[in-house]
Amino acid sequence: MYNGFDAGHVTAGGAARCGIEVLRTSFVMRGVLLDVARHHGVDCLKPGYAITADDLDARASAQGVEIRTGDAIIVRTGMTETRRGDWGDYNGGPAPGLSLHTAPWLHAHDIAAIATDTWGCEVRPNEIDLFQPLHVVALVNMGIPFGEIWDLQAIGADCAQDGTYEFMLSAAPLPITGAAGSPLNALAIK
């Protein structure tokens, strides 16, 4: 789980500690779209492409946006929009995503949340012999929530058109007592 609570607190009856309901009012913050696919001049990053801290810094610099303490970073890879209608191995297969080695960058910038348009936020196949290691480091040990499978096509186009990549983000989960996750209706308000 997170905050030092053992995953044994989650049973078939739900999460006895740290259920999603405790976050029902916590997801209103500054969001920053880092459009890594557009930065590389492609519709979609190749499956297996590991997004590095240098990629994140380069994109923020190119967009003229400063990453601040408490930001939610929204990383567009192009994957969801290019797979629409032909999902293939989207769920569980190779995917572009954040490298495990971005963990120190996430910590140094005191990131509040991460979201991507991929099924797991982090690169697949994983860079080390551990399933979803960035989840272990960032979600479990740093308490950074992950948003997965976000449709970023419209916001990517809007941000590219007006050159504004920061916005107020509201992404409240359903307050289901004991749930370990929830669908969101994320809204970017510019």
N, C-alpha and C positions, 0 to 999 in steps of 0.2 A: 504494500500500500504506500503510504507516504507519511511524513511527519514522525517517523520512527515506529509506526504501528505495524505489527506483523500481519502478513497477508492471511494468517489464520483467523483474523477477525471477519473474514468473508466466508460465509457458508451458503448452503442452499437457501437459507432464510434471509440472505442479504448481508450487507456490511454493517457490523455492529458498531464500528467506529468509522469516521470519515466518509460517510455516504454522500452521494451527490447532492442531497438536500441541503447540506451545509454551505453549498456554493450558489444557492438560488439567487442571491443578491450581489454576488461578487464579480460577475463578468460584465462590467461596464468600465471600459478603460480606453486608452489611446491605442489604436491599431495602426500598424505600419505594413503595407504590402511591399514585399521584396520580390519583384518579378524577375526571377532568375532566368526563366526561359526566354523572356523578351531580351534580357541583357545579353544572352548568348546568341540572339538572333534566330531562334528556332521556335517552332510551334510547341514542341514538347522536348524536354530533356530526355536523353536515352535512358531506358531502364538500366539500373545499376550505376547511374551517375551519382557520385557522392558530392553533395553540396558542402563546400568548405567554409570556414570562417572568412577566408579571403574572398570567396564568392559573395558572402553576405555583406562584407565591408565594401566591396567594389560596387555592388548594386545600390546600397544605401548612398554611397558617394555620388554615383551617377544620377540617382534620383534627387539628390540634394536634400536628403532627410537624415536627421540625427537620431540614432537609436537612444532612447532614454530609459532610465530605471522605471520598471513597472509596465513597459510596453508589451503588447501582444504582437508578435511578428507572424505575419501571414505570408507564407512562401508559395509562390505560384511556379509550378513545374510544367503546366500544360497537360498533365496526364489525364485528368478527368474529362476535359473537353475534347481531347483527341481520341479518347476511347469510347465516347458516346456512340451507341449503336453497334459496337464491336468490342465488348468488354474483355473477351479472351481470358487471359490469366491475371486481369487487373487485381482481383481479390486474392492475395496470397502469393502472387508471382513477383518477378523482378520489377523494381520501380526506382526512379530517381528519388532522392530524399536527403535529409540532413545526415552528414557524416557523424559518427560517434565522436570524432575529434572536434565537433563544434561545441561540445559540452563546456569547455572552459570559456568559450566566447559567450555562451548563454549565461553562465555564472557571472562573468565579468560585467556584462550589461544588465544583470539583474532582471532578466526577462520574466514576465508574469505568466505568459501563455504562448503556445506555438500552435499554428494550424497550417495545414497544407491541403493540396488537392489530390493527395495520394492516399492509399489505404492505410498507411502506417506512419507517416511523417518521416521516417528514417529510411536510408538507402537499403534496398534489397537486391541481391543477397547482402546479408550483413557482412561487415568488414572483419569481424572476428567470429570465432566459433561459439557464439552465444546468440540465441534468438532475441532479437530486438534489444540490443545492448543500450541504445540511447534511451529507451523507455526505462531501463533499470537505473541509469545514471540520472537523467533529467526528471522523469516522472516520479520515480520512487524516492530517490535520494535528495533531489532539489525541489520536489513538490510542484513542478511545472506541468500544468494540465496540457494535454494534446487534443487538438481538433483535427479530425481526419475526414477525408472524402468531401471537402468543401468544394463547391462549384465556384471557381474564381474567374470564370470567363468574363462576366459582365464587369466586375470591379477592375479586373486587369485592363480591359479596354477603356473604361472610364478614367482610370488613373493615368494611362498612357496619353489619353486625349487632352486632359487638362493639366497634366504634370504635377498633380497633387496626390501623394502616396500615403498621406496620414489622414486619419479619420477617427471619430468616436465609434467604438465598437461595443455593441450590446450583444451578448451571446449567452443568455441565461439558460441553464439546463431545466428540464422538467423536474420539479421537486419530489422525486419518487424516493420515499424513505428507504434507506438501505441500499440503493442502487449504486453500482460501481462506475456507471457512466450513463449518458443520456443523449438523445438527439437534441440539437439546438436549432433555433431559428436565428442565426446570426445576421445582424444588420450593421452595415457600415454607413455612418451618417457623416456626410461631408459638408 
